[in-house]
Amino acid sequence: MRILLLEDEFMLARSIRTYLLARGHLVDHYDNGKDVLEVIETTQHDFYLLDINTPLVGGLECLKHITQKYPNIPKIIISAYHDIEYISDAFDIGCSDYLKKPFNLKELDIRLHHLTLQAQQMAVEIQADPLIHLSDHYTFDKDTSLLYLDGKVQKFTKREYSLLVLFVSNLGQIMTDDSIRSFIWDGEEAESSTIRSLVNRVRMKLNEDLIQNIRGFGYTMSKI
């Protein structure tokens, strides 16, 4: 499992990282929230461990952005704060659990394991449901590969529907020109302008901003 750790206390971060590495996990450690906000734009982790009080950007702000981008990935807030307001805010924003410093690393391991099992079970349940609710109005049927707006099938060309299938299958992930070219054109040559035109046609046919342009990287679809 690949874990993102946000912790500015050097000794604690080293202890956590050493322990998790020994448990067979990969750990990407950051000591400030600014770097975390940058990395989540292009990289998804399997678990997030976030200290609340960190330099440049705090853990709660990072938590908010991670929840928006990866709502179903488990997230634990770790902090020395005893104020219930901080804990309440963390859960309101989207954290899965809370650890108060100092804590036993075995307790961290237990919570990681428990939350990972919960996330895996949720993923199985979501996968079993053929209907993906992209918003209050848009629903995508995985069995038929059709998009519905308030229960009505939407009209798209074959290539446009292929693009929708790619985005829906990779919700929250950035789709580069290369990944779109490989999926839609099966590896055949397609200019970036052609890909951009296809994406723009689909976006224009949608009544809601389901597809976002991530400047310099590609495109992503998120639930709204």
PyMOL commands that place a pseudoatom at each C-alpha (Angstrom):
pseudoatom trace, name=CA, resn=MET, resi=1, chain=A, elem=C, hetatm=0, pos=[0.000, 0.000, 0.000]
pseudoatom trace, name=CA, resn=ARG, resi=2, chain=A, elem=C, hetatm=0, pos=[1.301, 3.473, -0.891]
pseudoatom trace, name=CA, resn=ILE, resi=3, chain=A, elem=C, hetatm=0, pos=[0.823, 5.946, 1.954]
pseudoatom trace, name=CA, resn=LEU, resi=4, chain=A, elem=C, hetatm=0, pos=[1.208, 9.723, 2.004]
pseudoatom trace, name=CA, resn=LEU, resi=5, chain=A, elem=C, hetatm=0, pos=[2.514, 11.028, 5.337]
pseudoatom trace, name=CA, resn=LEU, resi=6, chain=A, elem=C, hetatm=0, pos=[2.314, 14.734, 6.208]
pseudoatom trace, name=CA, resn=GLU, resi=7, chain=A, elem=C, hetatm=0, pos=[4.298, 15.325, 9.409]
pseudoatom trace, name=CA, resn=ASP, resi=8, chain=A, elem=C, hetatm=0, pos=[6.787, 18.089, 10.210]
pseudoatom trace, name=CA, resn=GLU, resi=9, chain=A, elem=C, hetatm=0, pos=[8.205, 16.560, 13.414]
pseudoatom trace, name=CA, resn=PHE, resi=10, chain=A, elem=C, hetatm=0, pos=[11.326, 14.843, 12.111]
pseudoatom trace, name=CA, resn=MET, resi=11, chain=A, elem=C, hetatm=0, pos=[11.682, 12.140, 14.781]
pseudoatom trace, name=CA, resn=LEU, resi=12, chain=A, elem=C, hetatm=0, pos=[8.001, 11.191, 14.706]
pseudoatom trace, name=CA, resn=ALA, resi=13, chain=A, elem=C, hetatm=0, pos=[7.935, 11.121, 10.907]
pseudoatom trace, name=CA, resn=ARG, resi=14, chain=A, elem=C, hetatm=0, pos=[11.013, 8.915, 10.828]
pseudoatom trace, name=CA, resn=SER, resi=15, chain=A, elem=C, hetatm=0, pos=[9.492, 6.514, 13.385]
pseudoatom trace, name=CA, resn=ILE, resi=16, chain=A, elem=C, hetatm=0, pos=[6.209, 6.250, 11.473]
pseudoatom trace, name=CA, resn=ARG, resi=17, chain=A, elem=C, hetatm=0, pos=[7.944, 5.818, 8.117]
pseudoatom trace, name=CA, resn=THR, resi=18, chain=A, elem=C, hetatm=0, pos=[10.361, 3.174, 9.449]
pseudoatom trace, name=CA, resn=TYR, resi=19, chain=A, elem=C, hetatm=0, pos=[7.505, 1.241, 11.060]
pseudoatom trace, name=CA, resn=LEU, resi=20, chain=A, elem=C, hetatm=0, pos=[5.296, 1.322, 7.961]
pseudoatom trace, name=CA, resn=LEU, resi=21, chain=A, elem=C, hetatm=0, pos=[8.166, 0.364, 5.665]
pseudoatom trace, name=CA, resn=ALA, resi=22, chain=A, elem=C, hetatm=0, pos=[8.813, -2.645, 7.900]
pseudoatom trace, name=CA, resn=ARG, resi=23, chain=A, elem=C, hetatm=0, pos=[5.135, -3.558, 7.504]
pseudoatom trace, name=CA, resn=GLY, resi=24, chain=A, elem=C, hetatm=0, pos=[5.600, -3.663, 3.728]
pseudoatom trace, name=CA, resn=HIS, resi=25, chain=A, elem=C, hetatm=0, pos=[4.128, -0.284, 2.811]
pseudoatom trace, name=CA, resn=LEU, resi=26, chain=A, elem=C, hetatm=0, pos=[5.562, 2.455, 0.598]
pseudoatom trace, name=CA, resn=VAL, resi=27, chain=A, elem=C, hetatm=0, pos=[5.655, 5.842, 2.330]
pseudoatom trace, name=CA, resn=ASP, resi=28, chain=A, elem=C, hetatm=0, pos=[5.935, 9.267, 0.688]
pseudoatom trace, name=CA, resn=HIS, resi=29, chain=A, elem=C, hetatm=0, pos=[6.801, 11.739, 3.452]
pseudoatom trace, name=CA, resn=TYR, resi=30, chain=A, elem=C, hetatm=0, pos=[6.228, 15.517, 3.279]
pseudoatom trace, name=CA, resn=ASP, resi=31, chain=A, elem=C, hetatm=0, pos=[6.950, 18.056, 6.017]
pseudoatom trace, name=CA, resn=ASN, resi=32, chain=A, elem=C, hetatm=0, pos=[4.696, 20.837, 4.724]
pseudoatom trace, name=CA, resn=GLY, resi=33, chain=A, elem=C, hetatm=0, pos=[1.199, 21.054, 3.290]
pseudoatom trace, name=CA, resn=LYS, resi=34, chain=A, elem=C, hetatm=0, pos=[2.166, 23.048, 0.213]
pseudoatom trace, name=CA, resn=ASP, resi=35, chain=A, elem=C, hetatm=0, pos=[4.054, 20.089, -1.242]
pseudoatom trace, name=CA, resn=VAL, resi=36, chain=A, elem=C, hetatm=0, pos=[1.105, 17.807, -0.462]
pseudoatom trace, name=CA, resn=LEU, resi=37, chain=A, elem=C, hetatm=0, pos=[-1.338, 20.030, -2.377]
pseudoatom trace, name=CA, resn=GLU, resi=38, chain=A, elem=C, hetatm=0, pos=[0.980, 19.877, -5.373]
pseudoatom trace, name=CA, resn=VAL, resi=39, chain=A, elem=C, hetatm=0, pos=[1.485, 16.111, -5.341]
pseudoatom trace, name=CA, resn=ILE, resi=40, chain=A, elem=C, hetatm=0, pos=[-2.213, 15.182, -4.995]
pseudoatom trace, name=CA, resn=GLU, resi=41, chain=A, elem=C, hetatm=0, pos=[-2.944, 16.891, -8.304]
pseudoatom trace, name=CA, resn=THR, resi=42, chain=A, elem=C, hetatm=0, pos=[-1.093, 14.160, -10.182]
pseudoatom trace, name=CA, resn=THR, resi=43, chain=A, elem=C, hetatm=0, pos=[-0.714, 11.246, -7.749]
pseudoatom trace, name=CA, resn=GLN, resi=44, chain=A, elem=C, hetatm=0, pos=[-3.246, 9.176, -5.837]
pseudoatom trace, name=CA, resn=HIS, resi=45, chain=A, elem=C, hetatm=0, pos=[-2.209, 7.295, -2.709]
pseudoatom trace, name=CA, resn=ASP, resi=46, chain=A, elem=C, hetatm=0, pos=[-3.947, 4.382, -1.005]
pseudoatom trace, name=CA, resn=PHE, resi=47, chain=A, elem=C, hetatm=0, pos=[-3.951, 6.075, 2.408]
pseudoatom trace, name=CA, resn=TYR, resi=48, chain=A, elem=C, hetatm=0, pos=[-3.337, 9.540, 3.866]
pseudoatom trace, name=CA, resn=LEU, resi=49, chain=A, elem=C, hetatm=0, pos=[-1.809, 10.345, 7.303]
pseudoatom trace, name=CA, resn=LEU, resi=50, chain=A, elem=C, hetatm=0, pos=[-2.018, 14.076, 7.949]
pseudoatom trace, name=CA, resn=ASP, resi=51, chain=A, elem=C, hetatm=0, pos=[-0.807, 16.151, 10.879]
pseudoatom trace, name=CA, resn=ILE, resi=52, chain=A, elem=C, hetatm=0, pos=[-3.081, 19.139, 11.528]
pseudoatom trace, name=CA, resn=ASN, resi=53, chain=A, elem=C, hetatm=0, pos=[-0.426, 21.724, 12.377]
pseudoatom trace, name=CA, resn=THR, resi=54, chain=A, elem=C, hetatm=0, pos=[2.084, 21.843, 9.497]
pseudoatom trace, name=CA, resn=PRO, resi=55, chain=A, elem=C, hetatm=0, pos=[4.057, 24.659, 7.820]
pseudoatom trace, name=CA, resn=LEU, resi=56, chain=A, elem=C, hetatm=0, pos=[2.866, 26.668, 4.799]
pseudoatom trace, name=CA, resn=VAL, resi=57, chain=A, elem=C, hetatm=0, pos=[-0.466, 24.833, 4.508]
pseudoatom trace, name=CA, resn=GLY, resi=58, chain=A, elem=C, hetatm=0, pos=[-2.168, 23.052, 7.413]
pseudoatom trace, name=CA, resn=GLY, resi=59, chain=A, elem=C, hetatm=0, pos=[-3.346, 19.460, 7.466]
pseudoatom trace, name=CA, resn=LEU, resi=60, chain=A, elem=C, hetatm=0, pos=[-7.032, 20.393, 7.536]
pseudoatom trace, name=CA, resn=GLU, resi=61, chain=A, elem=C, hetatm=0, pos=[-6.680, 22.380, 4.315]
pseudoatom trace, name=CA, resn=CYS, resi=62, chain=A, elem=C, hetatm=0, pos=[-4.879, 19.424, 2.719]
pseudoatom trace, name=CA, resn=LEU, resi=63, chain=A, elem=C, hetatm=0, pos=[-7.597, 17.098, 4.010]
pseudoatom trace, name=CA, resn=LYS, resi=64, chain=A, elem=C, hetatm=0, pos=[-10.277, 19.237, 2.347]
pseudoatom trace, name=CA, resn=HIS, resi=65, chain=A, elem=C, hetatm=0, pos=[-8.561, 19.072, -1.042]
pseudoatom trace, name=CA, resn=ILE, resi=66, chain=A, elem=C, hetatm=0, pos=[-7.836, 15.348, -0.756]
pseudoatom trace, name=CA, resn=THR, resi=67, chain=A, elem=C, hetatm=0, pos=[-11.462, 14.621, 0.163]
pseudoatom trace, name=CA, resn=GLN, resi=68, chain=A, elem=C, hetatm=0, pos=[-12.690, 16.588, -2.849]
pseudoatom trace, name=CA, resn=LYS, resi=69, chain=A, elem=C, hetatm=0, pos=[-10.350, 14.732, -5.185]
pseudoatom trace, name=CA, resn=TYR, resi=70, chain=A, elem=C, hetatm=0, pos=[-10.310, 11.248, -3.614]
pseudoatom trace, name=CA, resn=PRO, resi=71, chain=A, elem=C, hetatm=0, pos=[-13.423, 10.998, -1.408]
pseudoatom trace, name=CA, resn=ASN, resi=72, chain=A, elem=C, hetatm=0, pos=[-13.287, 7.225, -0.901]
pseudoatom trace, name=CA, resn=ILE, resi=73, chain=A, elem=C, hetatm=0, pos=[-9.597, 6.946, 0.093]
pseudoatom trace, name=CA, resn=PRO, resi=74, chain=A, elem=C, hetatm=0, pos=[-9.071, 6.513, 3.884]
pseudoatom trace, name=CA, resn=LYS, resi=75, chain=A, elem=C, hetatm=0, pos=[-7.610, 9.495, 5.717]
pseudoatom trace, name=CA, resn=ILE, resi=76, chain=A, elem=C, hetatm=0, pos=[-6.336, 9.736, 9.323]
pseudoatom trace, name=CA, resn=ILE, resi=77, chain=A, elem=C, hetatm=0, pos=[-5.642, 13.034, 11.079]
pseudoatom trace, name=CA, resn=ILE, resi=78, chain=A, elem=C, hetatm=0, pos=[-2.857, 12.964, 13.691]
pseudoatom trace, name=CA, resn=SER, resi=79, chain=A, elem=C, hetatm=0, pos=[-2.404, 15.847, 16.130]
pseudoatom trace, name=CA, resn=ALA, resi=80, chain=A, elem=C, hetatm=0, pos=[-1.484, 16.928, 19.644]
pseudoatom trace, name=CA, resn=TYR, resi=81, chain=A, elem=C, hetatm=0, pos=[-4.554, 19.174, 19.732]
pseudoatom trace, name=CA, resn=HIS, resi=82, chain=A, elem=C, hetatm=0, pos=[-7.080, 18.290, 22.414]
pseudoatom trace, name=CA, resn=ASP, resi=83, chain=A, elem=C, hetatm=0, pos=[-9.707, 20.820, 21.287]
pseudoatom trace, name=CA, resn=ILE, resi=84, chain=A, elem=C, hetatm=0, pos=[-12.836, 18.959, 20.195]
pseudoatom trace, name=CA, resn=GLU, resi=85, chain=A, elem=C, hetatm=0, pos=[-13.460, 21.668, 17.585]
pseudoatom trace, name=CA, resn=TYR, resi=86, chain=A, elem=C, hetatm=0, pos=[-10.387, 20.580, 15.617]
pseudoatom trace, name=CA, resn=ILE, resi=87, chain=A, elem=C, hetatm=0, pos=[-11.529, 16.975, 15.730]
pseudoatom trace, name=CA, resn=SER, resi=88, chain=A, elem=C, hetatm=0, pos=[-15.071, 17.934, 14.719]
pseudoatom trace, name=CA, resn=ASP, resi=89, chain=A, elem=C, hetatm=0, pos=[-13.785, 20.026, 11.810]
pseudoatom trace, name=CA, resn=ALA, resi=90, chain=A, elem=C, hetatm=0, pos=[-11.597, 17.146, 10.645]
pseudoatom trace, name=CA, resn=PHE, resi=91, chain=A, elem=C, hetatm=0, pos=[-14.517, 14.723, 10.531]
pseudoatom trace, name=CA, resn=ASP, resi=92, chain=A, elem=C, hetatm=0, pos=[-16.755, 17.313, 8.863]
pseudoatom trace, name=CA, resn=ILE, resi=93, chain=A, elem=C, hetatm=0, pos=[-14.137, 17.794, 6.144]
pseudoatom trace, name=CA, resn=GLY, resi=94, chain=A, elem=C, hetatm=0, pos=[-13.803, 14.072, 5.524]
pseudoatom trace, name=CA, resn=CYS, resi=95, chain=A, elem=C, hetatm=0, pos=[-11.253, 12.336, 7.750]
pseudoatom trace, name=CA, resn=SER, resi=96, chain=A, elem=C, hetatm=0, pos=[-11.876, 8.645, 8.454]
pseudoatom trace, name=CA, resn=ASP, resi=97, chain=A, elem=C, hetatm=0, pos=[-10.255, 8.529, 11.905]
pseudoatom trace, name=CA, resn=TYR, resi=98, chain=A, elem=C, hetatm=0, pos=[-8.235, 10.558, 14.401]
pseudoatom trace, name=CA, resn=LEU, resi=99, chain=A, elem=C, hetatm=0, pos=[-5.077, 9.768, 16.374]
pseudoatom trace, name=CA, resn=LYS, resi=100, chain=A, elem=C, hetatm=0, pos=[-3.965, 11.954, 19.272]
pseudoatom trace, name=CA, resn=LYS, resi=101, chain=A, elem=C, hetatm=0, pos=[-0.232, 12.349, 19.908]
pseudoatom trace, name=CA, resn=PRO, resi=102, chain=A, elem=C, hetatm=0, pos=[1.533, 10.527, 21.406]
pseudoatom trace, name=CA, resn=PHE, resi=103, chain=A, elem=C, hetatm=0, pos=[0.196, 7.243, 20.047]
pseudoatom trace, name=CA, resn=ASN, resi=104, chain=A, elem=C, hetatm=0, pos=[1.425, 3.683, 19.797]
pseudoatom trace, name=CA, resn=LEU, resi=105, chain=A, elem=C, hetatm=0, pos=[2.533, 2.689, 16.303]
pseudoatom trace, name=CA, resn=LYS, resi=106, chain=A, elem=C, hetatm=0, pos=[0.720, -0.622, 16.712]
pseudoatom trace, name=CA, resn=GLU, resi=107, chain=A, elem=C, hetatm=0, pos=[-2.498, 1.365, 17.186]
pseudoatom trace, name=CA, resn=LEU, resi=108, chain=A, elem=C, hetatm=0, pos=[-1.778, 3.154, 13.921]
pseudoatom trace, name=CA, resn=ASP, resi=109, chain=A, elem=C, hetatm=0, pos=[-1.271, -0.186, 12.206]
pseudoatom trace, name=CA, resn=ILE, resi=110, chain=A, elem=C, hetatm=0, pos=[-4.580, -1.518, 13.565]
pseudoatom trace, name=CA, resn=ARG, resi=111, chain=A, elem=C, hetatm=0, pos=[-6.489, 1.532, 12.319]
pseudoatom trace, name=CA, resn=LEU, resi=112, chain=A, elem=C, hetatm=0, pos=[-4.794, 1.400, 8.926]
pseudoatom trace, name=CA, resn=HIS, resi=113, chain=A, elem=C, hetatm=0, pos=[-5.795, -2.225, 8.529]
pseudoatom trace, name=CA, resn=HIS, resi=114, chain=A, elem=C, hetatm=0, pos=[-9.376, -1.631, 9.684]
pseudoatom trace, name=CA, resn=LEU, resi=115, chain=A, elem=C, hetatm=0, pos=[-9.975, 1.405, 7.472]
pseudoatom trace, name=CA, resn=THR, resi=116, chain=A, elem=C, hetatm=0, pos=[-8.390, -0.294, 4.458]
pseudoatom trace, name=CA, resn=LEU, resi=117, chain=A, elem=C, hetatm=0, pos=[-10.759, -3.248, 4.820]
pseudoatom trace, name=CA, resn=GLN, resi=118, chain=A, elem=C, hetatm=0, pos=[-13.696, -0.833, 5.060]
pseudoatom trace, name=CA, resn=ALA, resi=119, chain=A, elem=C, hetatm=0, pos=[-12.589, 0.984, 1.892]
pseudoatom trace, name=CA, resn=GLN, resi=120, chain=A, elem=C, hetatm=0, pos=[-12.152, -2.291, 0.013]
pseudoatom trace, name=CA, resn=GLN, resi=121, chain=A, elem=C, hetatm=0, pos=[-15.629, -3.429, 1.034]
pseudoatom trace, name=CA, resn=MET, resi=122, chain=A, elem=C, hetatm=0, pos=[-17.101, -0.118, -0.076]
pseudoatom trace, name=CA, resn=ALA, resi=123, chain=A, elem=C, hetatm=0, pos=[-15.319, -0.405, -3.423]
pseudoatom trace, name=CA, resn=VAL, resi=124, chain=A, elem=C, hetatm=0, pos=[-16.801, -3.881, -3.935]
pseudoatom trace, name=CA, resn=GLU, resi=125, chain=A, elem=C, hetatm=0, pos=[-20.299, -2.578, -3.166]
pseudoatom trace, name=CA, resn=ILE, resi=126, chain=A, elem=C, hetatm=0, pos=[-19.874, 0.365, -5.538]
pseudoatom trace, name=CA, resn=GLN, resi=127, chain=A, elem=C, hetatm=0, pos=[-18.556, -1.912, -8.274]
pseudoatom trace, name=CA, resn=ALA, resi=128, chain=A, elem=C, hetatm=0, pos=[-21.551, -4.211, -7.875]
pseudoatom trace, name=CA, resn=ASP, resi=129, chain=A, elem=C, hetatm=0, pos=[-23.931, -1.326, -8.599]
pseudoatom trace, name=CA, resn=PRO, resi=130, chain=A, elem=C, hetatm=0, pos=[-24.005, -0.692, -12.378]
pseudoatom trace, name=CA, resn=LEU, resi=131, chain=A, elem=C, hetatm=0, pos=[-25.288, 2.863, -11.868]
pseudoatom trace, name=CA, resn=ILE, resi=132, chain=A, elem=C, hetatm=0, pos=[-22.751, 5.586, -11.124]
pseudoatom trace, name=CA, resn=HIS, resi=133, chain=A, elem=C, hetatm=0, pos=[-24.326, 8.819, -9.885]
pseudoatom trace, name=CA, resn=LEU, resi=134, chain=A, elem=C, hetatm=0, pos=[-22.114, 11.579, -11.231]
pseudoatom trace, name=CA, resn=SER, resi=135, chain=A, elem=C, hetatm=0, pos=[-24.355, 14.347, -9.903]
pseudoatom trace, name=CA, resn=ASP, resi=136, chain=A, elem=C, hetatm=0, pos=[-27.941, 14.935, -8.816]
pseudoatom trace, name=CA, resn=HIS, resi=137, chain=A, elem=C, hetatm=0, pos=[-28.924, 14.863, -12.490]
pseudoatom trace, name=CA, resn=TYR, resi=138, chain=A, elem=C, hetatm=0, pos=[-26.405, 12.682, -14.336]
pseudoatom trace, name=CA, resn=THR, resi=139, chain=A, elem=C, hetatm=0, pos=[-26.177, 8.887, -14.023]
pseudoatom trace, name=CA, resn=PHE, resi=140, chain=A, elem=C, hetatm=0, pos=[-23.923, 6.532, -15.965]
pseudoatom trace, name=CA, resn=ASP, resi=141, chain=A, elem=C, hetatm=0, pos=[-24.925, 2.883, -16.490]
pseudoatom trace, name=CA, resn=LYS, resi=142, chain=A, elem=C, hetatm=0, pos=[-21.787, 0.704, -16.626]
pseudoatom trace, name=CA, resn=ASP, resi=143, chain=A, elem=C, hetatm=0, pos=[-23.729, -2.245, -18.063]
pseudoatom trace, name=CA, resn=THR, resi=144, chain=A, elem=C, hetatm=0, pos=[-24.992, -0.335, -21.100]
pseudoatom trace, name=CA, resn=SER, resi=145, chain=A, elem=C, hetatm=0, pos=[-22.316, 2.427, -21.195]
pseudoatom trace, name=CA, resn=LEU, resi=146, chain=A, elem=C, hetatm=0, pos=[-25.071, 5.031, -21.499]
pseudoatom trace, name=CA, resn=LEU, resi=147, chain=A, elem=C, hetatm=0, pos=[-25.300, 8.422, -19.816]
pseudoatom trace, name=CA, resn=TYR, resi=148, chain=A, elem=C, hetatm=0, pos=[-28.648, 9.572, -18.406]
pseudoatom trace, name=CA, resn=LEU, resi=149, chain=A, elem=C, hetatm=0, pos=[-29.785, 13.104, -17.586]
pseudoatom trace, name=CA, resn=ASP, resi=150, chain=A, elem=C, hetatm=0, pos=[-32.718, 12.968, -15.174]
pseudoatom trace, name=CA, resn=GLY, resi=151, chain=A, elem=C, hetatm=0, pos=[-33.508, 9.484, -16.456]
pseudoatom trace, name=CA, resn=LYS, resi=152, chain=A, elem=C, hetatm=0, pos=[-33.247, 10.304, -20.169]
pseudoatom trace, name=CA, resn=VAL, resi=153, chain=A, elem=C, hetatm=0, pos=[-30.546, 8.751, -22.377]
pseudoatom trace, name=CA, resn=GLN, resi=154, chain=A, elem=C, hetatm=0, pos=[-28.161, 11.375, -23.753]
pseudoatom trace, name=CA, resn=LYS, resi=155, chain=A, elem=C, hetatm=0, pos=[-27.054, 11.338, -27.385]
pseudoatom trace, name=CA, resn=PHE, resi=156, chain=A, elem=C, hetatm=0, pos=[-23.335, 11.091, -28.122]
pseudoatom trace, name=CA, resn=THR, resi=157, chain=A, elem=C, hetatm=0, pos=[-21.316, 9.716, -30.990]
pseudoatom trace, name=CA, resn=LYS, resi=158, chain=A, elem=C, hetatm=0, pos=[-19.547, 6.375, -30.591]
pseudoatom trace, name=CA, resn=ARG, resi=159, chain=A, elem=C, hetatm=0, pos=[-16.194, 8.079, -29.989]
pseudoatom trace, name=CA, resn=GLU, resi=160, chain=A, elem=C, hetatm=0, pos=[-17.727, 10.546, -27.530]
pseudoatom trace, name=CA, resn=TYR, resi=161, chain=A, elem=C, hetatm=0, pos=[-19.264, 7.680, -25.554]
pseudoatom trace, name=CA, resn=SER, resi=162, chain=A, elem=C, hetatm=0, pos=[-15.888, 5.908, -25.560]
pseudoatom trace, name=CA, resn=LEU, resi=163, chain=A, elem=C, hetatm=0, pos=[-14.399, 9.018, -23.975]
pseudoatom trace, name=CA, resn=LEU, resi=164, chain=A, elem=C, hetatm=0, pos=[-17.131, 9.021, -21.331]
pseudoatom trace, name=CA, resn=VAL, resi=165, chain=A, elem=C, hetatm=0, pos=[-16.408, 5.362, -20.544]
pseudoatom trace, name=CA, resn=LEU, resi=166, chain=A, elem=C, hetatm=0, pos=[-12.726, 6.228, -20.070]
pseudoatom trace, name=CA, resn=PHE, resi=167, chain=A, elem=C, hetatm=0, pos=[-13.493, 9.103, -17.720]
pseudoatom trace, name=CA, resn=VAL, resi=168, chain=A, elem=C, hetatm=0, pos=[-16.116, 7.226, -15.692]
pseudoatom trace, name=CA, resn=SER, resi=169, chain=A, elem=C, hetatm=0, pos=[-13.768, 4.255, -15.304]
pseudoatom trace, name=CA, resn=ASN, resi=170, chain=A, elem=C, hetatm=0, pos=[-11.106, 6.593, -13.919]
pseudoatom trace, name=CA, resn=LEU, resi=171, chain=A, elem=C, hetatm=0, pos=[-13.062, 9.070, -11.808]
pseudoatom trace, name=CA, resn=GLY, resi=172, chain=A, elem=C, hetatm=0, pos=[-10.799, 11.593, -10.131]
pseudoatom trace, name=CA, resn=GLN, resi=173, chain=A, elem=C, hetatm=0, pos=[-7.782, 10.533, -12.178]
pseudoatom trace, name=CA, resn=ILE, resi=174, chain=A, elem=C, hetatm=0, pos=[-6.054, 12.764, -14.708]
pseudoatom trace, name=CA, resn=MET, resi=175, chain=A, elem=C, hetatm=0, pos=[-6.350, 11.480, -18.265]
pseudoatom trace, name=CA, resn=THR, resi=176, chain=A, elem=C, hetatm=0, pos=[-3.448, 12.653, -20.417]
pseudoatom trace, name=CA, resn=ASP, resi=177, chain=A, elem=C, hetatm=0, pos=[-3.514, 12.985, -24.199]
pseudoatom trace, name=CA, resn=ASP, resi=178, chain=A, elem=C, hetatm=0, pos=[-1.541, 9.739, -24.408]
pseudoatom trace, name=CA, resn=SER, resi=179, chain=A, elem=C, hetatm=0, pos=[-4.031, 7.788, -22.301]
pseudoatom trace, name=CA, resn=ILE, resi=180, chain=A, elem=C, hetatm=0, pos=[-6.976, 9.157, -24.315]
pseudoatom trace, name=CA, resn=ARG, resi=181, chain=A, elem=C, hetatm=0, pos=[-5.207, 8.434, -27.594]
pseudoatom trace, name=CA, resn=SER, resi=182, chain=A, elem=C, hetatm=0, pos=[-4.432, 4.866, -26.500]
pseudoatom trace, name=CA, resn=PHE, resi=183, chain=A, elem=C, hetatm=0, pos=[-8.017, 4.156, -25.410]
pseudoatom trace, name=CA, resn=ILE, resi=184, chain=A, elem=C, hetatm=0, pos=[-10.004, 5.957, -28.100]
pseudoatom trace, name=CA, resn=TRP, resi=185, chain=A, elem=C, hetatm=0, pos=[-7.743, 5.537, -31.120]
pseudoatom trace, name=CA, resn=ASP, resi=186, chain=A, elem=C, hetatm=0, pos=[-6.207, 2.218, -30.020]
pseudoatom trace, name=CA, resn=GLY, resi=187, chain=A, elem=C, hetatm=0, pos=[-2.688, 3.551, -30.315]
pseudoatom trace, name=CA, resn=GLU, resi=188, chain=A, elem=C, hetatm=0, pos=[-3.179, 5.146, -33.731]
pseudoatom trace, name=CA, resn=GLU, resi=189, chain=A, elem=C, hetatm=0, pos=[-1.872, 8.650, -34.268]
pseudoatom trace, name=CA, resn=ALA, resi=190, chain=A, elem=C, hetatm=0, pos=[-4.161, 11.483, -33.173]
pseudoatom trace, name=CA, resn=GLU, resi=191, chain=A, elem=C, hetatm=0, pos=[-3.116, 15.102, -32.836]
pseudoatom trace, name=CA, resn=SER, resi=192, chain=A, elem=C, hetatm=0, pos=[-3.505, 16.859, -29.487]
pseudoatom trace, name=CA, resn=SER, resi=193, chain=A, elem=C, hetatm=0, pos=[-5.854, 19.301, -31.209]
pseudoatom trace, name=CA, resn=THR, resi=194, chain=A, elem=C, hetatm=0, pos=[-8.076, 16.383, -32.264]
pseudoatom trace, name=CA, resn=ILE, resi=195, chain=A, elem=C, hetatm=0, pos=[-8.180, 15.060, -28.711]
pseudoatom trace, name=CA, resn=ARG, resi=196, chain=A, elem=C, hetatm=0, pos=[-8.916, 18.540, -27.362]
pseudoatom trace, name=CA, resn=SER, resi=197, chain=A, elem=C, hetatm=0, pos=[-11.737, 18.928, -29.862]
pseudoatom trace, name=CA, resn=LEU, resi=198, chain=A, elem=C, hetatm=0, pos=[-13.289, 15.615, -28.799]
pseudoatom trace, name=CA, resn=VAL, resi=199, chain=A, elem=C, hetatm=0, pos=[-13.156, 16.546, -25.116]
pseudoatom trace, name=CA, resn=ASN, resi=200, chain=A, elem=C, hetatm=0, pos=[-14.624, 19.976, -25.793]
pseudoatom trace, name=CA, resn=ARG, resi=201, chain=A, elem=C, hetatm=0, pos=[-17.518, 18.495, -27.801]
pseudoatom trace, name=CA, resn=VAL, resi=202, chain=A, elem=C, hetatm=0, pos=[-18.428, 16.225, -24.892]
pseudoatom trace, name=CA, resn=ARG, resi=203, chain=A, elem=C, hetatm=0, pos=[-18.132, 19.070, -22.396]
pseudoatom trace, name=CA, resn=MET, resi=204, chain=A, elem=C, hetatm=0, pos=[-20.402, 21.277, -24.514]
pseudoatom trace, name=CA, resn=LYS, resi=205, chain=A, elem=C, hetatm=0, pos=[-23.073, 18.569, -24.575]
pseudoatom trace, name=CA, resn=LEU, resi=206, chain=A, elem=C, hetatm=0, pos=[-23.074, 18.311, -20.779]
pseudoatom trace, name=CA, resn=ASN, resi=207, chain=A, elem=C, hetatm=0, pos=[-25.245, 20.648, -18.715]
pseudoatom trace, name=CA, resn=GLU, resi=208, chain=A, elem=C, hetatm=0, pos=[-22.850, 20.413, -15.774]
pseudoatom trace, name=CA, resn=ASP, resi=209, chain=A, elem=C, hetatm=0, pos=[-19.105, 20.828, -15.399]
pseudoatom trace, name=CA, resn=LEU, resi=210, chain=A, elem=C, hetatm=0, pos=[-18.290, 17.131, -14.936]
pseudoatom trace, name=CA, resn=ILE, resi=211, chain=A, elem=C, hetatm=0, pos=[-15.044, 17.264, -16.931]
pseudoatom trace, name=CA, resn=GLN, resi=212, chain=A, elem=C, hetatm=0, pos=[-12.284, 19.658, -15.896]
pseudoatom trace, name=CA, resn=ASN, resi=213, chain=A, elem=C, hetatm=0, pos=[-9.187, 20.724, -17.805]
pseudoatom trace, name=CA, resn=ILE, resi=214, chain=A, elem=C, hetatm=0, pos=[-6.066, 20.383, -15.634]
pseudoatom trace, name=CA, resn=ARG, resi=215, chain=A, elem=C, hetatm=0, pos=[-3.744, 22.821, -17.383]
pseudoatom trace, name=CA, resn=GLY, resi=216, chain=A, elem=C, hetatm=0, pos=[-0.480, 21.241, -18.398]
pseudoatom trace, name=CA, resn=PHE, resi=217, chain=A, elem=C, hetatm=0, pos=[-1.558, 17.703, -17.461]
pseudoatom trace, name=CA, resn=GLY, resi=218, chain=A, elem=C, hetatm=0, pos=[-4.826, 16.621, -19.077]
pseudoatom trace, name=CA, resn=TYR, resi=219, chain=A, elem=C, hetatm=0, pos=[-8.463, 16.170, -18.098]
pseudoatom trace, name=CA, resn=THR, resi=220, chain=A, elem=C, hetatm=0, pos=[-10.369, 14.662, -15.206]
pseudoatom trace, name=CA, resn=MET, resi=221, chain=A, elem=C, hetatm=0, pos=[-13.966, 13.778, -14.377]
pseudoatom trace, name=CA, resn=SER, resi=222, chain=A, elem=C, hetatm=0, pos=[-15.274, 14.135, -10.836]
pseudoatom trace, name=CA, resn=LYS, resi=223, chain=A, elem=C, hetatm=0, pos=[-18.605, 13.622, -9.164]
pseudoatom trace, name=CA, resn=ILE, resi=224, chain=A, elem=C, hetatm=0, pos=[-20.375, 16.844, -8.228]
for i in range(1, 224): cmd.bond("trace and resi %d" % i, "trace and resi %d" % (i + 1))
show_as sticks, trace
zoom trace
